[in-house]
Amino acid sequence: MTRPVTLFTGQWADLPFEEVCRLAAQWGYDGLEIACWGDHFEVDKALADDSYVERKKETLAKYDLKVWTISNHLVGQAVCDSPIDERHRGILPARIWGDGEPEGVRRRAAEEMKDTARAAAKLGVDTVVGFTGSSIWHTVAMFPPVPPSMIEDGYADFAARWNPILDVFDEAGVRFAHEVHPSEIAYDYHTTVRTLEAIGRRPAFGLNWDPSHMVWQEIDPVGFILDFADRIYHVDCKDAKVRTGDGRRGRLASHLAWADLRRGWDFVSTGRGDVPWEDCFRALNAIGYDGPISIEWEDAGMDRLAGAPDALAFIRALNAITPPAAAFDAAFATD
């Protein structure tokens, strides 16, 4: 199945947007999944100045690149998070952080996510990828014991904050693809079910499938695709390697830095970790996913200028796996 392969620019936001376009085109990417930070795509400017969006389109066209999605993980994280603290100040635009009063930050982040839907429509894309944040993630360690009412309140808080955002997504004709990820309201199978139920499974809210955050939790990324077939709105490809087994390295990573080898798991270059990639792509074929395949480069142990083109070649080969029906027809074709 032919699907466009894009480069997620979030890990490249230290470079000017045009430089990332030049590199991606040089390597042979079909387009970009553009991050809403750095100078790559600024939501406020996109809505305030019609020429801003046109200039982005002109830059993409100059390098023969297309865009199907934009991503606003950083602002989305602040919509539901508790606590709001210096971590958020480090990732949010100053106009969203403001004076740092937590509820004010959450409300400004929610308004920015509404504007992200409007800006996406203006750019001509129909999917925004991102995070939701979670008011109950801090309870995952399970001590002190968490009363069921506290968990229910967390999903109610998510629904109350995100339903108005999703109303604007509906108005703009744009979908939100939540990245299932630790620290979010949906981070594994059961929490994804509860998240969808909390908002009545409304179509505006779907999922960004990224297997890297599943394998180190021992969540089957293949089964996840099949279980949530109608909600896979976008695909990010990132690999992870589990390194437990020496009696010291645990799955919670011990507050160590990304590339520290004492961690129990780490991100690695695509195809060199524990994601069962071929089975995953066969599952994507089985559910008929024909959207972009976006490579998210986050391997701190490998030069990204070497790794990004290497990952592209790997994904191109997987993309060529024949869908089941086509394979059957080809096998039994007659003259």
MARMILO-765758 format. One record per residue (C-alpha): x, y, z. Coordinates in nm, 2 decimals. Each point is the difference from the previous one (the first is absolute). Example, Ala and Ser with C-alpha at 12.3 -4.5 7.8 and 13.67 -1.06 7.14 Angstrom:
REM MARMILO-765758
{{1.23, -0.45, 0.78}}
{{0.14, 0.34, -0.07}}
END
This chain:
REM MARMILO-765758
{{0.00, 0.00, 0.00}}
{{0.15, 0.33, -0.10}}
{{-0.02, 0.26, 0.27}}
{{0.19, 0.33, 0.03}}
{{0.30, -0.01, 0.24}}
{{0.05, 0.32, 0.20}}
{{0.25, 0.13, 0.25}}
{{-0.13, 0.13, 0.33}}
{{0.18, 0.33, 0.06}}
{{-0.04, 0.01, 0.38}}
{{0.35, -0.13, 0.06}}
{{0.14, 0.24, -0.27}}
{{-0.15, 0.33, 0.14}}
{{0.35, 0.13, 0.08}}
{{0.04, 0.04, -0.38}}
{{-0.18, 0.26, -0.21}}
{{-0.31, -0.14, -0.18}}
{{0.15, 0.05, -0.34}}
{{0.32, -0.19, 0.10}}
{{-0.21, -0.30, 0.11}}
{{-0.19, 0.02, -0.33}}
{{0.32, -0.01, -0.19}}
{{0.13, -0.30, 0.19}}
{{-0.32, -0.19, -0.02}}
{{-0.02, 0.05, -0.38}}
{{0.37, -0.09, -0.04}}
{{-0.06, -0.33, 0.17}}
{{-0.32, -0.08, -0.20}}
{{-0.28, 0.06, 0.25}}
{{-0.35, 0.06, -0.15}}
{{-0.08, 0.27, 0.26}}
{{0.00, 0.12, 0.36}}
{{-0.20, -0.05, 0.31}}
{{0.05, 0.36, 0.12}}
{{0.05, 0.08, 0.37}}
{{-0.16, 0.31, 0.14}}
{{0.32, 0.12, 0.17}}
{{0.32, 0.16, -0.10}}
{{-0.06, 0.20, -0.32}}
{{-0.16, -0.30, -0.17}}
{{-0.37, 0.09, 0.05}}
{{-0.11, 0.27, 0.24}}
{{-0.38, -0.02, 0.06}}
{{-0.05, 0.36, 0.10}}
{{0.18, 0.13, -0.31}}
{{-0.18, -0.24, -0.23}}
{{-0.34, 0.15, 0.11}}
{{0.12, 0.36, 0.02}}
{{0.17, 0.03, -0.34}}
{{-0.13, -0.17, -0.32}}
{{0.34, 0.04, -0.16}}
{{0.16, -0.21, 0.28}}
{{-0.18, -0.32, -0.11}}
{{0.07, 0.08, -0.37}}
{{0.37, 0.04, 0.07}}
{{0.00, -0.35, 0.16}}
{{-0.17, -0.15, -0.30}}
{{0.25, 0.17, -0.23}}
{{0.29, -0.14, 0.19}}
{{-0.15, -0.35, -0.01}}
{{-0.06, 0.03, -0.37}}
{{0.35, 0.13, -0.06}}
{{0.13, -0.33, 0.13}}
{{-0.28, -0.21, -0.15}}
{{-0.13, -0.10, 0.34}}
{{-0.36, -0.04, 0.12}}
{{-0.16, 0.02, 0.34}}
{{-0.28, -0.22, 0.13}}
{{0.02, 0.07, 0.38}}
{{0.13, 0.25, 0.25}}
{{0.08, -0.08, 0.36}}
{{-0.05, 0.20, 0.32}}
{{0.11, -0.24, 0.27}}
{{0.15, 0.26, 0.23}}
{{-0.31, 0.23, 0.04}}
{{-0.24, -0.30, 0.01}}
{{0.19, -0.14, 0.30}}
{{-0.09, 0.30, 0.21}}
{{-0.38, -0.03, -0.06}}
{{-0.06, -0.27, 0.27}}
{{0.33, -0.03, 0.18}}
{{0.03, 0.02, 0.38}}
{{0.22, 0.13, 0.14}}
{{0.09, 0.28, -0.24}}
{{0.36, 0.09, 0.09}}
{{0.34, 0.11, -0.13}}
{{0.00, -0.30, -0.25}}
{{-0.28, 0.17, -0.18}}
{{0.16, 0.34, 0.01}}
{{0.29, -0.16, -0.19}}
{{-0.22, -0.12, -0.29}}
{{-0.27, 0.26, -0.03}}
{{0.00, 0.33, -0.19}}
{{0.02, 0.29, 0.24}}
{{-0.35, 0.12, -0.10}}
{{-0.14, -0.34, 0.11}}
{{0.20, -0.02, 0.32}}
{{-0.09, 0.36, 0.10}}
{{0.04, 0.04, 0.38}}
{{0.01, -0.38, 0.05}}
{{-0.32, -0.02, 0.20}}
{{-0.10, -0.36, -0.08}}
{{-0.36, 0.04, -0.09}}
{{0.08, 0.30, -0.22}}
{{0.27, -0.21, -0.18}}
{{-0.25, -0.28, -0.06}}
{{-0.27, 0.24, -0.14}}
{{0.25, 0.18, -0.23}}
{{0.13, -0.34, -0.12}}
{{-0.36, -0.11, -0.08}}
{{-0.06, 0.31, -0.20}}
{{0.32, -0.05, -0.19}}
{{-0.10, -0.36, -0.09}}
{{-0.33, 0.14, -0.14}}
{{0.21, 0.25, -0.20}}
{{0.23, -0.29, -0.11}}
{{-0.31, -0.16, -0.17}}
{{-0.08, 0.33, -0.18}}
{{0.37, 0.04, -0.11}}
{{0.01, -0.36, -0.12}}
{{-0.30, 0.06, -0.22}}
{{0.16, 0.32, -0.13}}
{{0.31, -0.19, -0.10}}
{{-0.22, -0.26, -0.17}}
{{0.06, -0.30, 0.23}}
{{-0.27, -0.21, 0.17}}
{{0.19, -0.15, 0.30}}
{{0.17, 0.14, 0.30}}
{{0.22, -0.24, 0.20}}
{{0.07, 0.07, 0.37}}
{{-0.03, -0.07, 0.37}}
{{-0.29, 0.06, 0.24}}
{{0.17, 0.02, 0.33}}
{{-0.15, -0.18, 0.30}}
{{-0.11, 0.11, 0.35}}
{{0.05, -0.36, 0.13}}
{{0.32, -0.11, -0.15}}
{{0.18, 0.08, 0.33}}
{{-0.21, -0.28, 0.16}}
{{0.15, -0.28, -0.21}}
{{0.25, -0.10, 0.27}}
{{-0.30, -0.12, 0.20}}
{{0.11, 0.13, 0.34}}
{{-0.17, 0.14, 0.19}}
{{-0.29, -0.22, -0.13}}
{{-0.22, 0.17, -0.26}}
{{-0.37, 0.00, 0.06}}
{{-0.21, -0.09, -0.31}}
{{-0.18, 0.34, 0.03}}
{{0.33, 0.18, -0.06}}
{{0.06, -0.19, -0.32}}
{{-0.36, 0.07, -0.11}}
{{0.05, 0.37, 0.07}}
{{0.31, -0.01, -0.22}}
{{-0.19, -0.12, -0.30}}
{{-0.28, 0.24, 0.07}}
{{0.26, 0.28, 0.02}}
{{0.14, -0.11, -0.34}}
{{-0.35, -0.01, -0.16}}
{{-0.09, 0.34, 0.14}}
{{0.32, 0.17, -0.13}}
{{0.02, -0.18, -0.34}}
{{-0.36, -0.01, -0.12}}
{{-0.01, 0.38, -0.06}}
{{0.33, -0.04, -0.18}}
{{-0.13, -0.28, -0.21}}
{{-0.31, 0.21, -0.08}}
{{0.23, 0.24, -0.18}}
{{0.18, -0.29, -0.17}}
{{-0.34, -0.10, -0.14}}
{{-0.08, 0.35, -0.11}}
{{0.34, 0.02, -0.18}}
{{-0.03, -0.34, -0.16}}
{{0.31, -0.12, 0.17}}
{{0.07, -0.31, 0.22}}
{{0.22, -0.04, 0.31}}
{{0.23, -0.30, 0.01}}
{{0.11, -0.05, 0.36}}
{{0.33, -0.17, 0.05}}
{{-0.04, -0.28, 0.24}}
{{0.29, 0.06, 0.24}}
{{0.10, -0.02, 0.36}}
{{-0.10, 0.33, 0.18}}
{{-0.32, 0.03, -0.21}}
{{-0.36, -0.08, 0.08}}
{{0.03, -0.30, -0.24}}
{{0.33, -0.18, 0.04}}
{{-0.08, -0.37, -0.06}}
{{-0.29, -0.22, -0.11}}
{{-0.24, 0.03, 0.29}}
{{0.06, 0.38, 0.04}}
{{-0.06, 0.05, -0.37}}
{{-0.34, -0.18, 0.03}}
{{-0.09, 0.22, 0.30}}
{{0.10, 0.31, -0.18}}
{{-0.21, -0.07, -0.30}}
{{-0.30, -0.08, 0.22}}
{{0.05, 0.32, 0.20}}
{{-0.08, 0.21, -0.31}}
{{-0.26, -0.23, -0.15}}
{{0.24, -0.13, -0.27}}
{{-0.06, 0.31, -0.20}}
{{0.17, -0.02, -0.34}}
{{0.20, 0.33, 0.05}}
{{0.23, -0.19, 0.24}}
{{0.22, -0.28, -0.13}}
{{0.34, -0.14, 0.06}}
{{0.36, 0.05, -0.11}}
{{0.16, -0.35, -0.01}}
{{0.36, 0.01, 0.13}}
{{0.12, -0.35, 0.09}}
{{0.31, 0.11, 0.19}}
{{-0.20, 0.10, 0.31}}
{{-0.19, -0.33, -0.01}}
{{0.29, -0.25, -0.01}}
{{0.17, 0.11, 0.32}}
{{-0.33, -0.03, 0.18}}
{{-0.05, -0.35, -0.15}}
{{-0.30, 0.12, -0.20}}
{{-0.04, -0.18, -0.33}}
{{0.01, 0.26, -0.28}}
{{-0.14, -0.23, -0.26}}
{{-0.31, -0.09, 0.21}}
{{-0.04, 0.37, 0.08}}
{{-0.04, 0.08, -0.37}}
{{-0.26, -0.27, -0.05}}
{{-0.19, 0.09, 0.32}}
{{-0.02, 0.36, -0.09}}
{{-0.02, -0.03, -0.37}}
{{-0.26, 0.27, -0.04}}
{{0.20, 0.25, 0.20}}
{{0.35, -0.02, -0.15}}
{{0.00, 0.35, -0.15}}
{{0.38, 0.03, -0.03}}
{{0.32, -0.21, 0.02}}
{{0.33, 0.10, 0.16}}
{{0.29, -0.24, -0.03}}
{{0.24, -0.01, 0.28}}
{{0.18, -0.30, 0.15}}
{{0.10, -0.10, 0.35}}
{{0.23, -0.25, 0.15}}
{{-0.07, -0.16, 0.34}}
{{0.33, -0.06, 0.19}}
{{-0.12, -0.16, 0.33}}
{{0.14, -0.32, 0.13}}
{{0.31, 0.10, 0.20}}
{{-0.19, 0.05, 0.33}}
{{0.06, 0.38, 0.00}}
{{-0.17, 0.14, -0.31}}
{{-0.38, 0.04, 0.04}}
{{-0.27, 0.10, -0.24}}
{{-0.06, 0.33, 0.18}}
{{0.35, 0.13, -0.11}}
{{0.12, 0.11, 0.34}}
{{-0.02, 0.38, -0.07}}
{{0.30, -0.05, -0.24}}
{{0.06, 0.20, -0.32}}
{{-0.13, -0.14, -0.33}}
{{0.33, -0.14, -0.12}}
{{0.13, -0.13, 0.33}}
{{0.08, -0.37, -0.04}}
{{-0.11, -0.07, 0.36}}
{{-0.36, 0.05, -0.10}}
{{-0.22, -0.30, -0.05}}
{{-0.11, 0.11, -0.34}}
{{0.09, 0.26, -0.26}}
{{-0.10, 0.13, -0.34}}
{{0.21, -0.14, -0.28}}
{{0.01, 0.04, -0.37}}
{{-0.28, -0.15, -0.20}}
{{0.03, -0.38, -0.05}}
{{0.26, -0.05, 0.27}}
{{-0.23, -0.03, 0.30}}
{{-0.28, -0.22, 0.12}}
{{-0.29, 0.12, -0.21}}
{{-0.13, -0.29, -0.23}}
{{0.00, 0.23, -0.30}}
{{-0.10, -0.24, -0.27}}
{{-0.30, -0.13, 0.20}}
{{-0.10, 0.36, 0.08}}
{{0.00, 0.10, -0.37}}
{{-0.20, -0.31, -0.09}}
{{-0.25, 0.11, 0.26}}
{{-0.01, 0.35, -0.14}}
{{-0.07, -0.15, -0.34}}
{{-0.27, -0.22, 0.15}}
{{-0.19, 0.30, 0.14}}
{{0.04, 0.19, -0.32}}
{{0.21, 0.28, 0.14}}
{{0.11, 0.21, -0.30}}
{{0.11, 0.32, 0.18}}
{{0.36, 0.13, 0.05}}
{{0.27, -0.20, 0.17}}
{{0.19, 0.25, 0.20}}
{{0.36, -0.07, 0.13}}
{{0.07, 0.15, 0.34}}
{{0.37, 0.01, 0.06}}
{{0.09, -0.02, 0.37}}
{{0.31, -0.22, 0.02}}
{{0.24, 0.19, 0.22}}
{{0.27, -0.26, -0.08}}
{{0.02, 0.05, -0.37}}
{{0.07, 0.30, -0.22}}
{{-0.34, 0.12, -0.13}}
{{0.15, 0.11, -0.34}}
{{0.09, -0.37, -0.06}}
{{-0.30, -0.15, 0.18}}
{{-0.28, 0.19, -0.17}}
{{0.08, -0.12, -0.35}}
{{0.08, -0.35, 0.13}}
{{-0.35, -0.01, 0.16}}
{{-0.16, 0.12, -0.32}}
{{0.15, -0.30, -0.19}}
{{-0.12, -0.24, 0.27}}
{{-0.36, 0.14, -0.01}}
{{-0.01, 0.00, -0.38}}
{{0.07, -0.37, 0.00}}
{{-0.27, -0.07, 0.26}}
{{-0.24, 0.22, -0.20}}
{{0.04, -0.23, -0.29}}
{{-0.15, -0.30, 0.18}}
{{-0.30, -0.11, -0.21}}
{{-0.34, 0.03, 0.16}}
{{-0.17, -0.34, 0.06}}
{{-0.26, 0.03, -0.27}}
{{0.25, 0.11, -0.26}}
{{0.24, -0.27, 0.09}}
{{-0.27, -0.27, -0.03}}
{{-0.11, 0.14, -0.34}}
{{0.36, 0.00, -0.13}}
{{0.06, -0.35, 0.12}}
{{-0.30, -0.14, -0.18}}
{{-0.01, 0.23, -0.31}}
{{-0.06, -0.17, -0.33}}
{{0.07, 0.12, -0.35}}
END
